Amino acid sequence: MATPNYGYEKRQKELAKKKKKEEKLKAKSERKTVDGVEVDSNEPDADATETTNAAAPAADSAQS
């Protein structure tokens, strides 16, 4: 009976992990880019900024 080649099995697991990690990174980068334009999810929308800035002066005048 042949002995198991544990080194081969370990190498196959490592390759599978590496491939899965690369696929995840690729998918993540594809989600970030939309039609070739980089999208920053941390940046607020222009409409939200205008609404916030418009509400601020009203609050200041109410305190005076």
DSSP file (Angstrom, degrees, kcal/mol; ACC not computed):
  #  RESIDUE AA STRUCTURE BP1 BP2  ACC     N-H-->O    O-->H-N    N-H-->O    O-->H-N    TCO  KAPPA ALPHA  PHI   PSI    X-CA   Y-CA   Z-CA
    1    1 A M              0   0    0      0, 0.0     2,-0.2     0, 0.0     0, 0.0   0.000 360.0 360.0 360.0 137.7    0.0    0.0    0.0
    2    2 A A        -     0   0    0      1,-0.1     3,-0.0     3,-0.0     0, 0.0  -0.481 360.0-119.4 -79.3 148.0    1.3    3.5   -0.9
    3    3 A T        -     0   0    0     -2,-0.2     2,-0.1     1,-0.1    -1,-0.1  -0.625  34.5-100.7 -86.2 147.1    1.8    6.1    1.8
    4    4 A P        -     0   0    0      0, 0.0     2,-1.2     0, 0.0     3,-0.2  -0.381  24.7-132.0 -67.6 143.3   -0.2    9.3    1.6
    5    5 A N     >  +     0   0    0      1,-0.2     4,-1.7    -2,-0.1     3,-0.4  -0.750  29.5 175.2 -97.3  88.0    1.6   12.4    0.2
    6    6 A Y  H  > S+     0   0    0     -2,-1.2     4,-2.5     1,-0.2     5,-0.2   0.818  75.2  60.6 -66.2 -31.2    0.7   14.9    2.8
    7    7 A G  H  > S+     0   0    0      2,-0.2     4,-2.2     1,-0.2    -1,-0.2   0.891 104.7  49.2 -62.6 -39.5    3.0   17.6    1.2
    8    8 A Y  H  > S+     0   0    0     -3,-0.4     4,-2.3     2,-0.2    -2,-0.2   0.923 111.4  48.8 -65.4 -45.1    1.0   17.4   -2.0
    9    9 A E  H  X S+     0   0    0     -4,-1.7     4,-2.1     1,-0.2    -2,-0.2   0.910 111.5  49.7 -62.0 -42.1   -2.3   17.7   -0.2
   10   10 A K  H  X S+     0   0    0     -4,-2.5     4,-2.4     1,-0.2    -1,-0.2   0.920 110.2  50.4 -63.3 -43.3   -1.0   20.7    1.8
   11   11 A R  H  X S+     0   0    0     -4,-2.2     4,-2.5     1,-0.2    -1,-0.2   0.892 108.9  51.9 -62.6 -40.0    0.2   22.4   -1.4
   12   12 A Q  H  X S+     0   0    0     -4,-2.3     4,-2.2     2,-0.2    -1,-0.2   0.894 109.8  49.3 -64.6 -39.6   -3.2   21.9   -3.1
   13   13 A K  H  X S+     0   0    0     -4,-2.1     4,-2.5     2,-0.2    -2,-0.2   0.916 111.0  50.0 -64.2 -42.9   -5.0   23.5   -0.1
   14   14 A E  H  X S+     0   0    0     -4,-2.4     4,-2.5     1,-0.2    -2,-0.2   0.915 111.0  48.9 -62.4 -42.8   -2.6   26.5   -0.2
   15   15 A L  H  X S+     0   0    0     -4,-2.5     4,-2.4     1,-0.2    -1,-0.2   0.893 110.7  50.8 -63.4 -39.5   -3.1   27.0   -3.9
   16   16 A A  H  X S+     0   0    0     -4,-2.2     4,-2.4     2,-0.2    -2,-0.2   0.912 111.1  48.3 -64.8 -42.3   -6.9   26.8   -3.4
   17   17 A K  H  X S+     0   0    0     -4,-2.5     4,-2.5     2,-0.2    -2,-0.2   0.927 112.1  49.1 -61.8 -45.1   -6.7   29.4   -0.6
   18   18 A K  H  X S+     0   0    0     -4,-2.5     4,-2.3     1,-0.2    -2,-0.2   0.904 111.9  48.5 -62.1 -42.7   -4.5   31.7   -2.8
   19   19 A K  H  X S+     0   0    0     -4,-2.4     4,-2.3     2,-0.2    -1,-0.2   0.915 111.8  49.0 -64.4 -43.6   -6.9   31.4   -5.7
   20   20 A K  H  X S+     0   0    0     -4,-2.4     4,-2.1     1,-0.2    -2,-0.2   0.900 111.0  50.3 -63.4 -41.1  -10.0   32.1   -3.6
   21   21 A K  H  X S+     0   0    0     -4,-2.5     4,-2.3     1,-0.2    -1,-0.2   0.910 110.5  49.3 -64.4 -42.5   -8.3   35.2   -2.0
   22   22 A E  H  X S+     0   0    0     -4,-2.3     4,-2.3     1,-0.2    -1,-0.2   0.890 110.2  51.3 -64.0 -39.2   -7.3   36.5   -5.5
   23   23 A E  H  X S+     0   0    0     -4,-2.3     4,-2.6     2,-0.2    -1,-0.2   0.896 109.5  50.4 -64.5 -39.7  -10.9   36.0   -6.7
   24   24 A K  H  X S+     0   0    0     -4,-2.1     4,-2.4     2,-0.2    -2,-0.2   0.921 111.1  48.0 -63.8 -43.7  -12.2   37.9   -3.7
   25   25 A L  H  X S+     0   0    0     -4,-2.3     4,-2.3     2,-0.2    -2,-0.2   0.899 112.4  49.6 -64.2 -39.8   -9.8   40.8   -4.3
   26   26 A K  H  X S+     0   0    0     -4,-2.3     4,-2.1     2,-0.2    -2,-0.2   0.929 112.1  47.3 -64.1 -45.4  -10.8   40.9   -8.0
   27   27 A A  H  X S+     0   0    0     -4,-2.6     4,-1.9     1,-0.2    -2,-0.2   0.888 111.6  51.9 -63.6 -38.6  -14.5   40.9   -7.2
   28   28 A K  H  X S+     0   0    0     -4,-2.4     4,-1.6     1,-0.2    -1,-0.2   0.912 109.9  47.6 -65.2 -42.7  -14.0   43.6   -4.6
   29   29 A S  H  X S+     0   0    0     -4,-2.3     4,-1.5     1,-0.2    -1,-0.2   0.849 109.9  53.6 -68.5 -32.7  -12.1   45.9   -7.0
   30   30 A E  H  < S+     0   0    0     -4,-2.1    -1,-0.2     1,-0.2    -2,-0.2   0.859 106.9  52.1 -68.1 -34.7  -14.8   45.3   -9.7
   31   31 A R  H  < S+     0   0    0     -4,-1.9    -2,-0.2     1,-0.2    -1,-0.2   0.868 107.9  52.6 -67.7 -35.1  -17.5   46.4   -7.2
   32   32 A K  H  < S+     0   0    0     -4,-1.6     7,-1.8    -5,-0.1     2,-0.5   0.845 103.2  64.5 -71.0 -32.8  -15.5   49.6   -6.4
   33   33 A T  E  <  -A   38   0A   0     -4,-1.5     2,-0.5     5,-0.2     5,-0.2  -0.800  64.0-172.1 -96.9 130.0  -15.3   50.6  -10.1
   34   34 A V  E >  S-A   37   0A   0      3,-2.6     3,-1.8    -2,-0.5    -3,-0.1  -0.975  75.7 -19.5-122.2 116.9  -18.5   51.4  -12.0
   35   35 A D  T 3  S-     0   0    0     -2,-0.5    -1,-0.1     1,-0.3     3,-0.1   0.843 127.0 -54.4  54.5  36.7  -18.1   51.9  -15.7
   36   36 A G  T 3  S+     0   0    0      1,-0.2     2,-0.5     0, 0.0    -1,-0.3   0.503 114.9 116.3  80.3   3.3  -14.4   52.5  -15.3
   37   37 A V  E <   -A   34   0A   0     -3,-1.8    -3,-2.6    -5,-0.0     2,-0.2  -0.914  68.3-122.7-109.0 130.3  -14.9   55.3  -12.7
   38   38 A E  E     -A   33   0A   0     -2,-0.5     2,-0.5    -5,-0.2    -5,-0.2  -0.521  25.7-154.8 -71.0 131.8  -13.7   54.8   -9.2
   39   39 A V        -     0   0    0     -7,-1.8     2,-0.7    -2,-0.2    -1,-0.0  -0.939   4.1-155.5-112.8 128.7  -16.5   55.1   -6.6
   40   40 A D    >   -     0   0    0     -2,-0.5     3,-0.9     1,-0.1    -2,-0.0  -0.910   3.0-166.6-105.4 112.4  -15.7   56.2   -3.1
   41   41 A S  T 3  S+     0   0    0     -2,-0.7    -1,-0.1     1,-0.2    -9,-0.0   0.681  85.2  61.0 -73.4 -16.8  -18.4   54.9   -0.7
   42   42 A N  T 3  S+     0   0    0      2,-0.1    -1,-0.2     0, 0.0    -2,-0.0   0.654  83.6  93.2 -82.5 -16.1  -17.2   57.2    2.1
   43   43 A E  S <  S-     0   0    0     -3,-0.9    -3,-0.0     1,-0.1     2,-0.0  -0.658  78.2-127.5 -82.1 126.6  -17.8   60.4    0.2
   44   44 A P        -     0   0    0      0, 0.0    -2,-0.1     0, 0.0    -1,-0.1  -0.336  28.5-100.0 -71.4 154.7  -21.3   61.9    0.8
   45   45 A D     >  -     0   0    0      1,-0.1     4,-1.7    -2,-0.0     5,-0.1  -0.337  26.0-119.6 -69.3 155.5  -23.6   62.8   -2.0
   46   46 A A  H  > S+     0   0    0      1,-0.2     4,-2.2     2,-0.2     5,-0.2   0.874 113.7  54.6 -64.3 -38.1  -23.7   66.4   -3.2
   47   47 A D  H  > S+     0   0    0      1,-0.2     4,-2.1     2,-0.2    -1,-0.2   0.902 107.0  50.1 -63.3 -41.8  -27.5   66.5   -2.4
   48   48 A A  H  > S+     0   0    0      1,-0.2     4,-2.0     2,-0.2    -1,-0.2   0.872 110.1  50.7 -65.9 -37.1  -26.9   65.4    1.2
   49   49 A T  H  X S+     0   0    0     -4,-1.7     4,-2.5     2,-0.2    -2,-0.2   0.906 109.6  50.0 -67.4 -42.1  -24.2   68.0    1.7
   50   50 A E  H  X S+     0   0    0     -4,-2.2     4,-2.3     1,-0.2    -2,-0.2   0.904 110.8  49.8 -63.5 -41.4  -26.5   70.8    0.3
   51   51 A T  H  X S+     0   0    0     -4,-2.1     4,-1.6     2,-0.2    -1,-0.2   0.912 112.0  47.8 -63.7 -43.3  -29.3   69.7    2.7
   52   52 A T  H  X S+     0   0    0     -4,-2.0     4,-1.3     1,-0.2    -2,-0.2   0.918 113.7  46.7 -64.8 -44.5  -27.0   69.7    5.7
   53   53 A N  H  < S+     0   0    0     -4,-2.5    -1,-0.2     1,-0.2    -2,-0.2   0.851 110.4  53.2 -68.0 -34.3  -25.5   73.1    4.8
   54   54 A A  H  X S+     0   0    0     -4,-2.3     4,-0.7     1,-0.2    -1,-0.2   0.842 108.6  50.1 -69.4 -32.8  -29.0   74.6    4.2
   55   55 A A  H  X S+     0   0    0     -4,-1.6     4,-1.5     1,-0.2    -1,-0.2   0.787  98.9  67.9 -76.5 -28.4  -30.2   73.4    7.6
   56   56 A A  H  X S+     0   0    0     -4,-1.3     4,-1.6     1,-0.2     3,-0.2   0.915  97.5  48.2 -62.8 -47.6  -27.2   74.8    9.5
   57   57 A P  H  > S+     0   0    0      0, 0.0     4,-2.1     0, 0.0    -1,-0.2   0.868 108.7  55.8 -63.3 -34.6  -28.0   78.6    9.0
   58   58 A A  H  X S+     0   0    0     -4,-0.7     4,-1.3     1,-0.2    -2,-0.2   0.887 107.0  49.7 -64.0 -38.2  -31.6   78.1   10.1
   59   59 A A  H  X S+     0   0    0     -4,-1.5     4,-1.1    -3,-0.2    -1,-0.2   0.860 109.4  52.1 -69.2 -35.2  -30.4   76.6   13.3
   60   60 A D  H  X S+     0   0    0     -4,-1.6     4,-1.0     1,-0.2     3,-0.2   0.896 108.7  49.3 -67.1 -41.2  -28.1   79.5   14.0
   61   61 A S  H  < S+     0   0    0     -4,-2.1    -1,-0.2     1,-0.2    -2,-0.2   0.805 106.6  56.9 -70.6 -27.8  -30.8   82.1   13.4
   62   62 A A  H  < S+     0   0    0     -4,-1.3    -1,-0.2     1,-0.2    -2,-0.2   0.825 105.0  51.8 -71.1 -31.0  -33.1   80.3   15.8
   63   63 A Q  H  <        0   0    0     -4,-1.1    -1,-0.2    -3,-0.2    -2,-0.2   0.768 360.0 360.0 -76.8 -25.5  -30.5   80.5   18.6
   64   64 A S     <        0   0    0     -4,-1.0    -1,-0.2    -3,-0.1    -2,-0.1   0.474 360.0 360.0 -74.8 360.0  -30.0   84.3   18.3
